[in-house]
Amino acid sequence: MGCLKVSSKSSPASVAGAIAGMIKDGVAVEIQAVGAGAVNQAVKAIAISRGFLSPIGIEIMCVPSFADIVIDGEYRTAIRFAVEPRYLRGTADGGETRS
């Protein structure tokens, strides 16, 4: 699983490109953000990456969680987002039958 660390100064479009590239390569992505600004940029990047992937038939899902990490000797709480391809109804291609 690839881990991307996002800060409040990260470019959402650049992070989105990294997410989309990794998902296309079949690599699950974990995004880590500390602080409100970083979480904001991470969520924007996930939304933008969905826009990159949807037209080529890849839907993604995102599962948030908390993580306790150490930065410069201090314990901080990070938000982690696990981003993975979303498969509907147990199919590998995500397709649905509609009538």
FENKA-V347889 format. One line per field, one symbol per residue. phi: phi as a letter, one per 30 degrees, with the letter a starting at -180 (. if undefined). A space follows every 50 residues. Layout:
phi->???
//
This chain:
phi->.dcccccdcddedddddddddddddicdccccbbjddddedddddddddd dddedcicccbbcdacbcbcbhicdbcccccdcbdccchicdcidbcbc
//
